[in-house]
Amino acid sequence: MHHFELPRRVFRYPVVEYIPLPVYTVYQGPLPEASAPEPAGASVSVFLDPGEMEAYLAGLGISAGSPEAPWSDAEEASGVPAALGIVAREACILGMVYRGHEVPVVLEGRPAWVHAALFPSRYFYKPSLDFLTFGPTGEPVKPWPAASVRLAGPLSPASASPGGPGPGD
């Protein structure tokens, strides 16, 4: 879905101020029954290291192989990985945009579903990011933000914290 097709309620500022993020899907499909012991419900996890995302998916019983996006050989000199990973459980990622510290992610709920994707880090110009989740009509989805990521220095990975602090914290 193109960013201009996303619901207007997602944008706090004019649409032209947002950078659309290309989403490279590495796995999209049913959640294996073997992962049932983990709490049910929708969740979004963000990974600074695609290898960590691969391990997370393996823990769910999903073999997506070694996730590698088309731009992964263009790693920045600052040490930031060329791609970050995102896994949406019980949902499908419809689109992502970026402005300042915020990355609105539009999701469509799908029971027993997993969508894992990579997206380029080269667009991020702030050292920390809040991933805000929205439904297909633009309504905020709780928890909000779904995840916070801290990129230390100009843009080098330091930590990722799923379900991190809320806006203004």
Number of C-alpha atoms within 10 A of each C-alpha: 13 12 19 11 9 20 15 14 12 21 17 10 11 8 16 10 13 20 16 19 19 16 19 17 18 18 18 19 14 15 19 13 10 11 16 11 8 8 8 12 11 19 20 25 20 25 22 23 16 22 15 13 24 21 16 15 20 14 12 18 14 20 12 15 13 12 19 18 20 12 13 17 11 12 15 14 10 11 11 20 21 23 26 20 27 23 25 23 24 21 24 20 27 18 21 24 22 21 20 15 17 19 23 23 26 28 25 16 17 16 15 18 17 26 22 26 25 27 21 21 20 16 12 19 15 16 17 20 21 25 27 24 26 25 19 18 14 18 13 19 17 14 15 18 25 25 25 26 23 19 20 14 12 13 21 17 19 14 13 19 15 17 20 18 15 15 12 4 5
